[in-house]
């Protein structure tokens, strides 16, 4: 069975797919909040330690399990022992829940992309009010209201795109990620450069990154760093086990894990 299993068309496809899973929205909106709340740039010390001590080693472990068994998480754990199969189903359920809410966020982004062609921008004056009152049409009532058809249409489009990206297996995924992973990084670089050109940006950056070395004695800060590593690398989600199951038998698992870990740190 292992010899008949589909595999990644190239190493770059696997690495980019894994990096795309590891480096995502969690790095954009969760990591800055964790850093700001836990000592600014001082937070990088426990984060790097967590990455080296538990992040990359566990990534190697998940790669090894999927690569050895040549199966996704449920069947990989089943081959370890039949009574452990349920362990592999938990991350599948968790991943499904995560995909459901990320799809909604992507639908919002798609709608906002369409709105962005308006001049002036409809949310420019009051972003919060626009989002909750106009876009979501949020209500204080618990009664069911009508559907927001722009959101429904965008959500249907997102699910359709996701299906088209994966229905033919990892061969097509390895080609798609050559575009879908670098483009967000390029957009982040553009946003960073743009942000640094705004008035007061340097002062804001200094305030955000100003280290508070006293937090290194706080166990909660270290716990936050280790939790962020788990979240950021998609550990225990079953994703990396599944990705590694499509690797060639002679793949360098250790090197791949280090590359992905360093990409996440970057």
Order of alpha helices (4+ residues) and beta strands (2+ residues): alpha-alpha-alpha-alpha-alpha-alpha-alpha-alpha-alpha-alpha-alpha-alpha
